[in-house]
């Protein structure tokens, strides 16, 4: 294996060890040594790939976001295949938002890593920079879909695309949190999202 | 001071030390020893009041919720005094929801303790039981206000009070998270909440 690929593959293996810990007992108080043990490598070897816990958490979070992105694209492609063409913007938006909810094991692990990230990032400028960059990009993408739907006359009057995009992201974030806490089931969270979209779109 | 009051006062002092840590560097990896040092007492003395980190976190969270509750009641009373009578349900709901956002230093500290609680509670049944009990009660209170507003013909048609209550709580939770992460300012979060309420109520 070329050296660069190998390096990346090792980082992914370590990330997976981190995810396993994140999805079972959480990352509070977890050290590099704990992750090395879970990955069955030495601490020294782990530190060759990640110098700090935050560096490791950021890599794991980014990779989980890449996987989530891929999963959501697949959802949208499946809908496109079903419909035999490009799905309408409302449908694309719905699949993206539903894909952000912890509806299955993979998205649940992603959300749990997200929860660990969140608790640390509120105190760490380098970690929070990730959200400060990524969330506005996501909001812009959703606002674009909403504007497209507006041009087609599919959105109720008086809504602002940028505001609505940020509200949708916030709503899904809150629904995810209360699903992880066991306040509601994942299906109920999806129902609450769909109900909101029904009020946002006409017809 | 009577013994019981004294015990409670000591627990509050320790909670305040925990809040100071929560609001500056977060609680990830923080030990009972760290909190004892911040409270300027011995570890043994701290353990007289709290045996575990989770016990301490739960007490601190509950007390922060009591303070938030009091702050929100004061907001509602101030509005009532202004209006010279009971505010309409829409206004009560708005003050409650706005009071949950990190708009000032006190509510911000509350939200940061909430973030630390969240990251641990997703892996801990005893901690998550708090949300599983408290959130439905809060949702029921909001649903009651919404039903009252519905009877007055103030809510747009076709909304379900229970669904809407849970969506509002989730929205505020997500808006709080992105404010803590610095994705948006607190005023923007409040504007997004108010915009949502404008779409929910008529007139």
Contacts between the chains, C-beta under 8 A, distances in Angstrom:
chain1	res1	chain2	res2	distance
A	24	B	123	7.2
A	25	B	123	5.4
A	26	B	119	6.4
A	26	B	120	6.2
A	26	B	122	6.7
A	26	B	123	4.0
A	26	B	124	8.0
A	27	B	28	7.4
A	27	B	119	7.6
A	28	B	27	7.4
A	28	B	28	5.1
A	28	B	29	6.8
A	28	B	119	6.0
A	28	B	120	5.5
A	29	B	28	6.8
A	29	B	29	4.7
A	112	B	122	6.1
A	112	B	123	7.9
A	115	B	118	6.2
A	115	B	119	5.1
A	115	B	122	5.3
A	116	B	119	5.7
A	118	B	115	6.2
A	118	B	118	7.3
A	118	B	119	6.8
A	118	B	177	6.3
A	118	B	181	7.2
A	119	B	26	6.4
A	119	B	27	7.6
A	119	B	28	6.1
A	119	B	115	5.1
A	119	B	116	5.7
A	119	B	118	6.8
A	119	B	119	3.4
A	120	B	26	6.3
A	120	B	28	5.5
A	121	B	181	5.8
A	122	B	26	6.7
A	122	B	112	6.1
A	122	B	115	5.3
A	122	B	180	4.4
A	122	B	181	6.2
A	123	B	24	7.3
A	123	B	25	5.5
A	123	B	26	4.0
A	123	B	112	7.9
A	124	B	26	8.0
A	128	B	181	4.9
A	128	B	182	5.3
A	131	B	178	7.3
A	131	B	181	4.4
A	131	B	182	7.7
A	131	B	183	5.4
A	132	B	181	6.9
A	132	B	182	5.6
A	132	B	183	5.5
A	135	B	178	6.4
A	135	B	181	7.8
A	135	B	183	4.6
A	136	B	183	7.0
A	156	B	199	7.8
A	158	B	199	7.4
A	159	B	199	7.1
A	160	B	195	7.3
A	163	B	191	7.7
A	163	B	192	5.9
A	163	B	195	5.4
A	166	B	178	7.7
A	166	B	184	7.1
A	166	B	192	5.9
A	167	B	171	6.5
A	167	B	192	5.4
A	167	B	195	7.4
A	167	B	196	6.0
A	169	B	174	6.9
A	169	B	178	7.6
A	170	B	171	5.6
A	170	B	173	7.9
A	170	B	174	3.0
A	170	B	175	4.7
A	170	B	177	7.5
A	170	B	178	6.2
A	170	B	192	7.1
A	171	B	167	6.5
A	171	B	170	5.6
A	171	B	171	5.0
A	171	B	174	5.9
A	172	B	174	7.1
A	173	B	170	7.9
A	173	B	173	7.1
A	173	B	174	3.5
A	173	B	177	5.6
A	173	B	178	7.3
A	174	B	169	6.9
A	174	B	170	3.0
A	174	B	171	5.9
A	174	B	172	7.1
A	174	B	173	3.6
A	174	B	174	3.9
A	174	B	177	7.7
A	175	B	170	4.7
A	177	B	118	6.3
A	177	B	170	7.5
A	177	B	173	5.6
A	177	B	174	7.7
A	177	B	177	7.6
A	178	B	131	7.3
A	178	B	135	6.4
A	178	B	166	7.6
A	178	B	169	7.5
A	178	B	170	6.1
A	178	B	173	7.3
A	180	B	122	4.4
A	181	B	118	7.2
A	181	B	121	5.8
A	181	B	122	6.2
A	181	B	128	4.9
A	181	B	131	4.4
A	181	B	132	6.9
A	181	B	135	7.7
A	182	B	128	5.2
A	182	B	131	7.6
A	182	B	132	5.6
A	183	B	131	5.4
A	183	B	132	5.5
A	183	B	135	4.6
A	183	B	136	7.0
A	184	B	166	7.0
A	191	B	163	7.7
A	192	B	163	5.9
A	192	B	166	5.9
A	192	B	167	5.4
A	192	B	170	7.1
A	195	B	160	7.3
A	195	B	163	5.4
A	195	B	167	7.4
A	196	B	167	5.9
A	199	B	156	7.8
A	199	B	158	7.4
A	199	B	159	7.2
A	199	B	199	7.6
